[in-house]
């Protein structure tokens, strides 16, 4: 197996891993949204049942107390308001997950284009690029390597934000 085959295999597995991760996150966000919407729908049905019972209380056909029914209706309306806010938040989260997946895919493609550019450079150009990025490499006895970069992650992140054409929004780079 040669290096280019290994690189393309790694690229395919990385791409599928990223896609799988985004699909799981989107599926989770969709299921949370659906659950919230179902709970809201159930509460709205409960409220309509209380309102129907109110008519029976007015006609004298129901054994429920008016005060009890009024408190149940008020409590149900409060829960509906809370659930409506939850549904809106879950919908926004779902849309954010879908949007961030598209943004991360675009960032990955941009990174791939830089990698392709680097792969096609001469050895001297590659050396120059690496020397601009890496300050020092420390090699220890147990074959452990430590690489010190010239730019910290936060500096790199700020640099990327300054170069973005969409007003500096970058949602795909997160420190872990």
C-alpha positions in Angstrom: 0.0 0.0 0.0 1.5 3.3 -1.0 1.2 6.7 0.8 -1.3 8.2 -1.6 -3.7 5.2 -1.2 -3.3 5.5 2.6 -4.0 9.2 2.4 -7.1 8.8 0.3 -8.4 6.0 2.6 -7.8 8.2 5.6 -9.6 11.1 3.9 -12.6 8.9 3.0 -12.8 7.5 6.6 -12.5 11.0 8.1 -15.1 12.4 5.7 -17.5 9.5 6.6 -16.8 9.9 10.3 -17.6 13.7 10.2 -20.7 13.0 8.2 -21.8 10.3 10.6 -21.2 12.6 13.6 -23.2 15.4 12.0 -26.1 13.0 11.1 -26.2 11.7 14.7 -26.3 15.3 16.1 -29.0 16.3 13.6 -31.0 13.2 14.4 -30.8 13.9 18.1 -31.8 17.5 17.6 -34.7 16.4 15.4 -35.9 13.8 18.0 -35.7 16.4 20.8 -37.8 18.8 18.7 -40.4 16.1 17.9 -40.7 15.1 21.5 -41.2 18.7 22.6 -43.8 19.2 19.8 -45.6 16.0 20.9 -45.7 17.2 24.5 -47.0 20.6 23.4 -49.7 18.9 21.3 -50.8 16.7 24.2 -51.0 19.8 26.5 -53.1 21.7 23.9 -55.5 18.7 23.7 -55.7 18.6 27.5 -56.6 22.3 27.5 -59.3 21.7 24.9 -60.7 18.9 27.1 -60.8 21.3 30.1 -62.6 23.9 28.0 -65.1 21.3 26.9 -65.6 20.4 30.5 -66.2 24.1 31.4 -69.3 24.0 29.2 -70.6 21.0 31.1 -69.9 22.8 34.4 -71.9 25.8 33.1 -74.8 23.6 32.1 -74.7 21.8 35.4 -73.8 18.4 33.8 -70.4 18.1 35.4 -69.5 17.2 39.0 -66.3 19.3 38.9 -66.0 22.4 41.0 -65.6 25.7 39.0 -62.6 26.8 41.0 -60.8 23.5 40.5 -61.5 23.6 36.8 -60.3 27.3 36.6 -57.0 26.4 38.4 -56.5 23.4 36.0 -57.0 25.6 33.0 -54.6 28.2 34.3 -52.0 25.6 35.1 -52.4 24.0 31.7 -52.0 27.4 30.0 -48.8 28.1 31.9 -47.4 24.7 30.9 -48.4 25.3 27.2 -46.5 28.6 27.3 -43.4 26.9 28.8 -43.6 24.1 26.2 -44.0 26.6 23.4 -40.8 28.2 24.4 -39.1 24.8 24.7 -40.3 23.8 21.2 -39.0 27.1 19.8 -35.6 26.5 21.5 -35.5 22.9 20.2 -36.3 24.1 16.7 -33.6 26.7 16.8 -31.1 24.1 18.1 -32.1 21.7 15.3 -31.6 24.5 12.7 -28.3 25.4 14.3 -27.1 21.8 14.0 -28.0 21.6 10.3 -26.4 25.0 9.7 -23.2 24.1 11.6 -22.9 20.8 9.7 -22.9 22.7 6.4 -20.3 25.2 7.8 -18.1 22.5 9.1 -18.2 20.7 5.7 -17.2 23.9 4.0 -14.3 24.4 6.5 -13.2 20.7 5.9 -13.2 21.3 2.1 -11.2 24.5 2.6 -8.7 22.6 4.7 -8.6 19.9 2.0 -7.7 22.5 -0.6 -4.8 23.8 1.5 -3.7 20.2 2.0 -3.8 19.6 -1.8 -1.8 22.8 -2.4 0.8 21.7 0.2 1.0 18.2 -1.4 1.7 19.7 -4.8 4.5 22.1 -3.6 8.2 21.4 -4.1 10.2 20.1 -1.1 11.7 23.6 -0.5 8.3 25.2 -0.5 7.0 22.6 2.0 10.0 23.2 4.2 9.4 26.9 4.2 5.7 26.4 5.0 6.5 24.1 7.9 9.2 26.4 9.2 6.7 29.3 9.4 4.2 27.1 11.3 6.5 25.2 13.7 8.8 26.9 16.2 10.5 23.8 17.6 10.3 20.0 17.7 11.5 18.2 20.8 12.4 14.5 20.6 12.7 12.5 23.8 14.3 9.1 24.5 11.1 7.2 24.5 10.3 8.4 21.0 7.9 10.9 22.3 7.6 14.1 20.2 6.6 17.5 21.3 5.9 20.1 18.7 5.8 23.8 19.6 3.9 25.9 17.1 4.6 29.6 16.4 0.9 30.4 16.6 -1.3 29.4 19.6 -4.7 27.9 18.9 -6.5 31.1 20.1 -4.3 33.3 17.9 -5.1 30.9 15.0 -8.8 31.2 15.8 -8.7 35.0 15.9 -6.8 35.0 12.6 -9.4 32.8 11.0 -12.2 35.0 12.2 -10.5 38.1 10.7 -10.2 36.4 7.4 -13.7 35.2 7.1 -15.9 37.0 4.6 -19.1 36.4 6.5 -18.5 39.0 9.2 -16.1 37.0 11.2 -18.4 34.2 12.2 -16.7 30.9 12.6 -18.6 28.2 14.4 -16.6 25.2 13.4 -13.4 25.7 15.4 -13.9 24.7 19.0 -11.3 24.0 21.6 -11.7 20.8 23.5 
